[in-house]
Amino acid sequence: MAAERPHAAGDGEGGVERAFAVQAGRDVRVMVSPSLVDDAQAAALAREIAQEISEELTFPGQIRVTVVRESRAVEIAISIWKWMACPPGSAPLSWQ
């Protein structure tokens, strides 16, 4: 599995959403679901994938394995002054 593609090492693991290699295969990034994988499991997963790559591949130097576990929340703030400066049903002056 990992012998053909280093990033394939993380594909079969539980909670893995995506896995890909960057920087000419010297860096493997594994995106995991934050609801399924906690911090300790992410660290253990990185160690397991690095060990699997070491055992199955022959390569010069090193390959870094990074497990990314994140959740994001985004909100948009709109200034009330822009909306007060224009009549109802029309766009603010800055949008024209």
C-alpha positions as CSV (number, residue, x, y, z in Angstrom):
1,M,0.0,0.0,0.0
2,A,2.5,2.7,1.1
3,A,5.2,1.3,-1.2
4,E,3.6,2.9,-4.2
5,R,2.3,6.1,-2.6
6,P,3.5,7.3,0.8
7,H,0.2,9.1,1.5
8,A,-1.7,5.9,1.0
9,A,-0.6,4.8,4.4
10,G,-3.3,6.9,6.1
11,D,-6.1,6.1,3.8
12,G,-7.3,2.9,5.6
13,E,-7.2,4.4,9.1
14,G,-10.4,5.2,11.0
15,G,-11.4,8.9,11.0
16,V,-9.1,9.8,8.1
17,E,-10.8,12.2,5.7
18,R,-7.9,12.8,3.3
19,A,-4.3,12.0,2.9
20,F,-1.8,13.5,0.5
21,A,1.9,13.9,-0.1
22,V,3.5,17.4,-0.6
23,Q,7.0,18.7,-1.3
24,A,7.9,15.9,-3.7
25,G,6.8,13.2,-1.3
26,R,8.9,14.5,1.6
27,D,5.9,15.5,3.7
28,V,2.7,13.5,4.2
29,R,-0.4,15.3,5.4
30,V,-3.3,13.4,6.9
31,M,-6.6,15.2,7.6
32,V,-8.7,13.6,10.3
33,S,-12.2,14.2,11.6
34,P,-12.0,16.1,14.9
35,S,-15.2,14.4,16.1
36,L,-13.8,10.9,15.6
37,V,-10.1,11.4,16.5
38,D,-8.8,13.1,19.7
39,D,-5.4,14.6,20.2
40,A,-3.8,11.4,21.6
41,Q,-5.2,9.3,18.8
42,A,-3.8,11.9,16.2
43,A,-0.3,11.6,17.7
44,A,-0.6,7.8,17.7
45,L,-1.8,7.8,14.1
46,A,1.2,9.9,13.0
47,R,3.5,7.5,14.7
48,E,1.9,4.5,13.2
49,I,1.9,6.0,9.6
50,A,5.6,7.0,10.0
51,Q,6.5,3.5,11.2
52,E,4.6,1.9,8.3
53,I,6.3,4.2,5.7
54,S,9.7,3.4,7.3
55,E,9.1,-0.4,7.1
56,E,7.6,-0.5,3.5
57,L,9.7,2.2,1.7
58,T,13.3,2.7,0.8
59,F,14.1,6.5,0.6
60,P,17.0,8.8,1.3
61,G,16.6,11.3,4.2
62,Q,13.3,11.6,6.0
63,I,9.6,11.8,5.4
64,R,7.6,14.0,7.8
65,V,4.1,12.8,8.7
66,T,1.6,15.5,9.9
67,V,-1.8,14.7,11.2
68,V,-4.2,17.7,11.1
69,R,-7.2,17.7,13.3
70,E,-9.1,20.9,13.2
71,S,-12.6,22.4,13.3
72,R,-13.5,25.8,12.1
73,A,-16.2,28.3,12.9
74,V,-16.6,31.4,10.7
75,E,-18.9,34.3,11.1
76,I,-19.2,37.6,9.2
77,A,-19.4,40.9,10.9
78,I,-21.3,43.7,9.1
79,S,-21.1,47.3,10.2
80,I,-24.6,48.6,11.2
81,W,-23.6,52.0,10.0
82,K,-23.4,50.9,6.4
83,W,-27.0,49.7,6.6
84,M,-28.3,52.8,8.3
85,A,-26.8,55.1,5.6
86,C,-29.0,53.7,2.8
87,P,-32.7,53.5,2.3
88,P,-34.4,50.1,2.7
89,G,-34.2,48.0,-0.4
90,S,-31.1,49.7,-1.8
91,A,-27.4,48.7,-1.5
92,P,-25.1,50.7,0.7
93,L,-23.1,53.4,-1.0
94,S,-19.8,51.4,-0.7
95,W,-21.3,48.6,-2.8
96,Q,-22.3,50.8,-5.7
